Amino acid sequence: VGVKESHQMTIFRIIAAILHLGNLEIQGERDGEACSVSSEDEHLSSFCSLLGVEHSQMQHWLCHRK
């Protein structure tokens, strides 16, 4: 397709992160008014390492709207 190898690896990393995000287990709390993500979820860890984001920040902002 004419995409450089370095760009291919970046694209693959982003796609892999999105697939891990889809496997994340989010637990509902307080009759659906709140949610949480386990800090030990392996998919969250993989997602964060692939994209280079902080684990605790991603865990927090996946469950808060503001």
SEDRENDREN-750431 format. One record per atom (N, C-alpha, C): atom name; residue number from 1; x, y, z. Coordinates in pm, whole numbers, plus 50000, padded with zeros to 5 digits. Example, Ala and Ser with C-alpha at 12.3 -4.5 7.8 and 13.67 -1.06 7.14 Angstrom:
BEGIN
<a:N | k:1 | xx:51319 | yy:49431 | zz:50780>
<a:CA | k:1 | xx:51230 | yy:49550 | zz:50780>
<a:C | k:1 | xx:51320 | yy:49670 | zz:50780>
<a:N | k:2 | xx:51285 | yy:49775 | zz:50708>
<a:CA | k:2 | xx:51367 | yy:49894 | zz:50714>
<a:C | k:2 | xx:51290 | yy:50003 | zz:50787>
END
This chain:
BEGIN
<a:N | k:1 | xx:50082 | yy:49882 | zz:50000>
<a:CA | k:1 | xx:50000 | yy:50000 | zz:50000>
<a:C | k:1 | xx:50087 | yy:50126 | zz:50000>
<a:N | k:2 | xx:50215 | yy:50113 | zz:50017>
<a:CA | k:2 | xx:50303 | yy:50227 | zz:50015>
<a:C | k:2 | xx:50324 | yy:50294 | zz:50150>
<a:N | k:3 | xx:50292 | yy:50225 | zz:50259>
<a:CA | k:3 | xx:50310 | yy:50281 | zz:50392>
<a:C | k:3 | xx:50447 | yy:50237 | zz:50443>
<a:N | k:4 | xx:50522 | yy:50331 | zz:50495>
<a:CA | k:4 | xx:50655 | yy:50299 | zz:50548>
<a:C | k:4 | xx:50644 | yy:50202 | zz:50665>
<a:N | k:5 | xx:50751 | yy:50123 | zz:50682>
<a:CA | k:5 | xx:50750 | yy:50022 | zz:50787>
<a:C | k:5 | xx:50734 | yy:50084 | zz:50926>
<a:N | k:6 | xx:50797 | yy:50198 | zz:50950>
<a:CA | k:6 | xx:50783 | yy:50262 | zz:51080>
<a:C | k:6 | xx:50639 | yy:50308 | zz:51106>
<a:N | k:7 | xx:50573 | yy:50355 | zz:51001>
<a:CA | k:7 | xx:50433 | yy:50394 | zz:51015>
<a:C | k:7 | xx:50343 | yy:50273 | zz:51033>
<a:N | k:8 | xx:50378 | yy:50162 | zz:50969>
<a:CA | k:8 | xx:50301 | yy:50038 | zz:50985>
<a:C | k:8 | xx:50302 | yy:49993 | zz:51131>
<a:N | k:9 | xx:50419 | yy:49998 | zz:51193>
<a:CA | k:9 | xx:50429 | yy:49955 | zz:51333>
<a:C | k:9 | xx:50347 | yy:50045 | zz:51424>
<a:N | k:10 | xx:50343 | yy:50174 | zz:51396>
<a:CA | k:10 | xx:50261 | yy:50267 | zz:51474>
<a:C | k:10 | xx:50113 | yy:50234 | zz:51457>
<a:N | k:11 | xx:50072 | yy:50208 | zz:51334>
<a:CA | k:11 | xx:49933 | yy:50172 | zz:51306>
<a:C | k:11 | xx:49897 | yy:50042 | zz:51377>
<a:N | k:12 | xx:49986 | yy:49941 | zz:51371>
<a:CA | k:12 | xx:49961 | yy:49814 | zz:51438>
<a:C | k:12 | xx:49950 | yy:49832 | zz:51589>
<a:N | k:13 | xx:50032 | yy:49920 | zz:51647>
<a:CA | k:13 | xx:50030 | yy:49946 | zz:51790>
<a:C | k:13 | xx:49896 | yy:50009 | zz:51829>
<a:N | k:14 | xx:49847 | yy:50103 | zz:51750>
<a:CA | k:14 | xx:49719 | yy:50168 | zz:51779>
<a:C | k:14 | xx:49604 | yy:50069 | zz:51767>
<a:N | k:15 | xx:49607 | yy:49987 | zz:51664>
<a:CA | k:15 | xx:49500 | yy:49887 | zz:51645>
<a:C | k:15 | xx:49501 | yy:49787 | zz:51760>
<a:N | k:16 | xx:49620 | yy:49741 | zz:51801>
<a:CA | k:16 | xx:49629 | yy:49647 | zz:51912>
<a:C | k:16 | xx:49575 | yy:49710 | zz:52041>
<a:N | k:17 | xx:49605 | yy:49838 | zz:52063>
<a:CA | k:17 | xx:49554 | yy:49907 | zz:52182>
<a:C | k:17 | xx:49402 | yy:49914 | zz:52180>
<a:N | k:18 | xx:49346 | yy:49945 | zz:52066>
<a:CA | k:18 | xx:49199 | yy:49953 | zz:52054>
<a:C | k:18 | xx:49135 | yy:49817 | zz:52080>
<a:N | k:19 | xx:49198 | yy:49710 | zz:52031>
<a:CA | k:19 | xx:49145 | yy:49576 | zz:52055>
<a:C | k:19 | xx:49152 | yy:49540 | zz:52203>
<a:N | k:20 | xx:49260 | yy:49578 | zz:52271>
<a:CA | k:20 | xx:49269 | yy:49554 | zz:52415>
<a:C | k:20 | xx:49164 | yy:49635 | zz:52490>
<a:N | k:21 | xx:49140 | yy:49757 | zz:52448>
<a:CA | k:21 | xx:49039 | yy:49841 | zz:52512>
<a:C | k:21 | xx:48900 | yy:49776 | zz:52500>
<a:N | k:22 | xx:48875 | yy:49709 | zz:52391>
<a:CA | k:22 | xx:48747 | yy:49640 | zz:52372>
<a:C | k:22 | xx:48730 | yy:49521 | zz:52464>
<a:N | k:23 | xx:48840 | yy:49466 | zz:52515>
<a:CA | k:23 | xx:48834 | yy:49351 | zz:52606>
<a:C | k:23 | xx:48833 | yy:49391 | zz:52753>
<a:N | k:24 | xx:48836 | yy:49518 | zz:52779>
<a:CA | k:24 | xx:48840 | yy:49569 | zz:52917>
<a:C | k:24 | xx:48710 | yy:49535 | zz:52989>
<a:N | k:25 | xx:48720 | yy:49492 | zz:53114>
<a:CA | k:25 | xx:48601 | yy:49464 | zz:53194>
<a:C | k:25 | xx:48568 | yy:49584 | zz:53281>
<a:N | k:26 | xx:48453 | yy:49643 | zz:53255>
<a:CA | k:26 | xx:48407 | yy:49759 | zz:53332>
<a:C | k:26 | xx:48290 | yy:49713 | zz:53417>
<a:N | k:27 | xx:48304 | yy:49730 | zz:53549>
<a:CA | k:27 | xx:48199 | yy:49686 | zz:53641>
<a:C | k:27 | xx:48110 | yy:49804 | zz:53675>
<a:N | k:28 | xx:47980 | yy:49782 | zz:53662>
<a:CA | k:28 | xx:47882 | yy:49885 | zz:53698>
<a:C | k:28 | xx:47861 | yy:49888 | zz:53848>
<a:N | k:29 | xx:47838 | yy:50007 | zz:53901>
<a:CA | k:29 | xx:47814 | yy:50025 | zz:54044>
<a:C | k:29 | xx:47697 | yy:50121 | zz:54063>
<a:N | k:30 | xx:47635 | yy:50116 | zz:54179>
<a:CA | k:30 | xx:47526 | yy:50206 | zz:54218>
<a:C | k:30 | xx:47417 | yy:50212 | zz:54111>
<a:N | k:31 | xx:47364 | yy:50098 | zz:54074>
<a:CA | k:31 | xx:47255 | yy:50089 | zz:53975>
<a:C | k:31 | xx:47287 | yy:50158 | zz:53844>
<a:N | k:32 | xx:47409 | yy:50145 | zz:53797>
<a:CA | k:32 | xx:47448 | yy:50200 | zz:53669>
<a:C | k:32 | xx:47490 | yy:50346 | zz:53672>
<a:N | k:33 | xx:47492 | yy:50406 | zz:53789>
<a:CA | k:33 | xx:47531 | yy:50547 | zz:53801>
<a:C | k:33 | xx:47682 | yy:50566 | zz:53803>
<a:N | k:34 | xx:47755 | yy:50461 | zz:53830>
<a:CA | k:34 | xx:47901 | yy:50470 | zz:53836>
<a:C | k:34 | xx:47960 | yy:50340 | zz:53783>
<a:N | k:35 | xx:48089 | yy:50340 | zz:53759>
<a:CA | k:35 | xx:48157 | yy:50220 | zz:53713>
<a:C | k:35 | xx:48300 | yy:50221 | zz:53762>
<a:N | k:36 | xx:48365 | yy:50106 | zz:53748>
<a:CA | k:36 | xx:48506 | yy:50096 | zz:53786>
<a:C | k:36 | xx:48575 | yy:49995 | zz:53697>
<a:N | k:37 | xx:48707 | yy:50011 | zz:53690>
<a:CA | k:37 | xx:48792 | yy:49919 | zz:53615>
<a:C | k:37 | xx:48896 | yy:49867 | zz:53712>
<a:N | k:38 | xx:48916 | yy:49737 | zz:53715>
<a:CA | k:38 | xx:49014 | yy:49679 | zz:53805>
<a:C | k:38 | xx:49154 | yy:49727 | zz:53769>
<a:N | k:39 | xx:49232 | yy:49762 | zz:53869>
<a:CA | k:39 | xx:49369 | yy:49808 | zz:53845>
<a:C | k:39 | xx:49458 | yy:49693 | zz:53799>
<a:N | k:40 | xx:49411 | yy:49571 | zz:53815>
<a:CA | k:40 | xx:49489 | yy:49454 | zz:53774>
<a:C | k:40 | xx:49445 | yy:49398 | zz:53639>
<a:N | k:41 | xx:49359 | yy:49467 | zz:53570>
<a:CA | k:41 | xx:49311 | yy:49420 | zz:53439>
<a:C | k:41 | xx:49427 | yy:49420 | zz:53339>
<a:N | k:42 | xx:49457 | yy:49303 | zz:53284>
<a:CA | k:42 | xx:49571 | yy:49289 | zz:53192>
<a:C | k:42 | xx:49551 | yy:49367 | zz:53062>
<a:N | k:43 | xx:49427 | yy:49383 | zz:53020>
<a:CA | k:43 | xx:49400 | yy:49456 | zz:52895>
<a:C | k:43 | xx:49424 | yy:49605 | zz:52914>
<a:N | k:44 | xx:49392 | yy:49657 | zz:53031>
<a:CA | k:44 | xx:49420 | yy:49798 | zz:53060>
<a:C | k:44 | xx:49571 | yy:49822 | zz:53062>
<a:N | k:45 | xx:49644 | yy:49729 | zz:53122>
<a:CA | k:45 | xx:49791 | yy:49741 | zz:53126>
<a:C | k:45 | xx:49850 | yy:49739 | zz:52986>
<a:N | k:46 | xx:49801 | yy:49648 | zz:52902>
<a:CA | k:46 | xx:49850 | yy:49640 | zz:52765>
<a:C | k:46 | xx:49817 | yy:49766 | zz:52687>
<a:N | k:47 | xx:49694 | yy:49815 | zz:52703>
<a:CA | k:47 | xx:49651 | yy:49937 | zz:52636>
<a:C | k:47 | xx:49742 | yy:50053 | zz:52671>
<a:N | k:48 | xx:49768 | yy:50070 | zz:52801>
<a:CA | k:48 | xx:49851 | yy:50182 | zz:52847>
<a:C | k:48 | xx:49995 | yy:50170 | zz:52799>
<a:N | k:49 | xx:50050 | yy:50051 | zz:52802>
<a:CA | k:49 | xx:50188 | yy:50037 | zz:52757>
<a:C | k:49 | xx:50201 | yy:50057 | zz:52606>
<a:N | k:50 | xx:50102 | yy:50015 | zz:52530>
<a:CA | k:50 | xx:50107 | yy:50033 | zz:52385>
<a:C | k:50 | xx:50099 | yy:50180 | zz:52345>
<a:N | k:51 | xx:50020 | yy:50258 | zz:52419>
<a:CA | k:51 | xx:50002 | yy:50399 | zz:52384>
<a:C | k:51 | xx:50088 | yy:50493 | zz:52468>
<a:N | k:52 | xx:50153 | yy:50440 | zz:52570>
<a:CA | k:52 | xx:50240 | yy:50523 | zz:52652>
<a:C | k:52 | xx:50165 | yy:50621 | zz:52740>
<a:N | k:53 | xx:50053 | yy:50576 | zz:52795>
<a:CA | k:53 | xx:49976 | yy:50662 | zz:52886>
<a:C | k:53 | xx:49983 | yy:50604 | zz:53027>
<a:N | k:54 | xx:49957 | yy:50690 | zz:53127>
<a:CA | k:54 | xx:49962 | yy:50647 | zz:53266>
<a:C | k:54 | xx:49844 | yy:50556 | zz:53300>
<a:N | k:55 | xx:49874 | yy:50446 | zz:53363>
<a:CA | k:55 | xx:49775 | yy:50345 | zz:53398>
<a:C | k:55 | xx:49667 | yy:50404 | zz:53489>
<a:N | k:56 | xx:49707 | yy:50473 | zz:53595>
<a:CA | k:56 | xx:49611 | yy:50526 | zz:53691>
<a:C | k:56 | xx:49521 | yy:50633 | zz:53629>
<a:N | k:57 | xx:49578 | yy:50717 | zz:53543>
<a:CA | k:57 | xx:49499 | yy:50821 | zz:53477>
<a:C | k:57 | xx:49396 | yy:50760 | zz:53382>
<a:N | k:58 | xx:49437 | yy:50659 | zz:53305>
<a:CA | k:58 | xx:49343 | yy:50596 | zz:53212>
<a:C | k:58 | xx:49234 | yy:50523 | zz:53288>
<a:N | k:59 | xx:49270 | yy:50457 | zz:53397>
<a:CA | k:59 | xx:49171 | yy:50388 | zz:53479>
<a:C | k:59 | xx:49068 | yy:50488 | zz:53533>
<a:N | k:60 | xx:49114 | yy:50603 | zz:53576>
<a:CA | k:60 | xx:49024 | yy:50707 | zz:53627>
<a:C | k:60 | xx:48934 | yy:50763 | zz:53518>
<a:N | k:61 | xx:48992 | yy:50805 | zz:53407>
<a:CA | k:61 | xx:48913 | yy:50877 | zz:53306>
<a:C | k:61 | xx:48825 | yy:50789 | zz:53220>
<a:N | k:62 | xx:48846 | yy:50659 | zz:53223>
<a:CA | k:62 | xx:48752 | yy:50569 | zz:53155>
<a:C | k:62 | xx:48618 | yy:50564 | zz:53228>
<a:N | k:63 | xx:48618 | yy:50601 | zz:53357>
<a:CA | k:63 | xx:48498 | yy:50591 | zz:53437>
<a:C | k:63 | xx:48439 | yy:50725 | zz:53481>
<a:N | k:64 | xx:48497 | yy:50836 | zz:53435>
<a:CA | k:64 | xx:48447 | yy:50967 | zz:53472>
<a:C | k:64 | xx:48422 | yy:51051 | zz:53345>
<a:N | k:65 | xx:48312 | yy:51121 | zz:53345>
<a:CA | k:65 | xx:48272 | yy:51196 | zz:53225>
<a:C | k:65 | xx:48337 | yy:51332 | zz:53212>
<a:N | k:66 | xx:48382 | yy:51390 | zz:53321>
<a:CA | k:66 | xx:48436 | yy:51526 | zz:53316>
<a:C | k:66 | xx:48584 | yy:51522 | zz:53290>
END
